[in-house]
């Protein structure tokens, strides 16, 4: 029987096929990397595979975007064209959620990412993602917010408009039907 953070055997093989197919269809995202080596890492890390599955379930379309030779880890980002549908309409964190008096969203970005076992993309990672394609041309994605901004009540998000990446700010308690968050995972 599978534990909470482990895929059932009948889930694992089809999901690995989905990841392989996405890897094969998007070679520009991971030049020089080989699927068999990625597969070995995934098969050896059941909890990380579970986190990738959570990214997939929420329509993030995770894909390999790099390899860190120092840590011997493959880097996955959410690569869905638009911000993941299963993670929209969330305010930034628990503090922001608690501050809302009415019309509270069902969850917040930080808690959801933590429950999935992933990290939010920061501003630099988001800009790196945008070099691999066009993402968030109709939506936007919350980004890991520096403490200096969060301590003042704000949070940052990014999108792609007019042929370039924009990074903006909002009150952390705000939420929108067209804004979710993008995550990263190292395996």
N, C-alpha and C positions, 0 to 999 in steps of 0.2 A: 504494500500500500504506500502511496506517495505521501511525503510529508507536506506541510503547508507550502514550502518554497521549493518544490521539486515537481517537474512535469510527470504526468502519468506516462507509462511506456507508449500507449497509443497516441499520445499528443506529441511526443518527442520526435519521432521520425518524420511525420508530415511537416512539423515546424522547421526542422533542419533542412528539409527540401525547399521550403519557402525561402529560408535565409540563403541557401545556395543559389537558388534561381535569381534572387535579387542581387546577389554578389556578381553572378555571371552577366546579368543584364546592365550593370552599371560599373564597368571596369575603370572609368575615369575617377571614381571615388576612392580607389585603393590601388593605384598603379604599383606593380611589382609584388603585390601580395598574392599568396596562393591559398585557395580554398582548403585543400587538405590540411594545411597547418592550422588554419582557423578552426576547422572541424575538430581537430585533436584537442584544442583548448576548450572548446564548447563542451565536448563530451566529458572532459575532466572536471568541469565546473558546473554541476547541476543547479546550484543556486543562482549563478549568473545566467544560465540558460533560462531559468524561471523568470528572472528579471527582464530578459529580452522578450520573452513570451508576453509579459505584462505590457511591455512597450507595444508589441504587435496587437494585443487585444484592444488597446485604446487607440489603434490606428496610427501609430507612429512610424511604421515601416522601418524598423532599425536596419542599419547596414554598416559594414566596416568602412571607416573613413581614414584609418591610419594604424600605425604600429609604433609602439614605444620600445625601442631596443634596450634602453636602460632598465626598464621594468619587465621586459618580455611580455607585454600586454597588447592585445588588439583593442582598438578604440572603435566603439559603435556610437553612432548618433541616430536620432530620429530623422529619417530622410523623406517623410511624407511631403508631398508638394505644398500642402497647406498644414497649418498647425493641427495637431492630432485631435480629431473630433471627440474622442472619448475622454478628453481632458479639458474641455472648454467650460466657460462660465465659472471660473474659480478665482477667488481673490488670492493675494500673494502668500500670506502666512496666517498662523493661528491668531496672532495679535490683531491682524487686520480683520479676520473673520469675527473675532469677539467684539471689535469696535462697531460693527454694523448693528444698528438698532432694528432695522426692518429689511425685508427682502434678502435675507442671508443666502449665499450660495451653499451648495451641499457640501463643499469641502474647500481646501486651499492647496495651492501649488506645492508648498514645502512638505506638508504632511503626505500628500499623494505621492510625490517623488520618493520620499523616504520609505513609504509602504511598498513601493515598487522596487526598491533597492537601486535607484539610479540617482544621478546628479543632474541639476539643471545646467544647461549650457550657459556659460558666461558670455560677456560681450565679445571677447576675442574668439572663442569657439564658434559663436554664431556667425561672425564675419568669415571665419574659415569655412564654415558650412556653405555659406553663400557663394564661395568660389567654386563649389562643386556643382552648382546648378542654380535654378531660381526657386526659392522657397519663400512662402508667406507673401505671395503677390496679392492675395485677397484677404488674408488673415494676419494675425500678429502673434508673437510668442513672448510670454514672460521670460526674463533672463535672471540669472543669479545676480542679485543686487548687492552692491558694496554696502557695508555697514554705515558708512558716512551718509548715504542716501536713505537707507532704511530707517536710521535713527531719527530722521526728519519727517517720517511718515510716507515716504515715497517708495516706489519700486520701478525698475526699468523693464522695457520690452523692446522688441525689434520687429521690423518688417522690411519688405523689399518693394519699393515703389519708384517709378520714374527712372528705372535702370540703376538704382543704387540702394544700399542698405541704410536704413534709418534706425537710430536708437533714440527712444523717447522715454518719458516718465509719466507716471500716473500716481494717484493716491493708492497705496497698497490695498486698501479696502475695496477698490473698484473691481468690477468683473464684467466681461462682455461675451456675447455668444460667438464672436469671431476671434477670441483670444484663448489660447491654451498655453502649454509650455513644451519645450523640446528638452529631451534628456540625453545624457551620455552614460556609457558604461564601459568599463575596462575589464577585459577578460584575459 
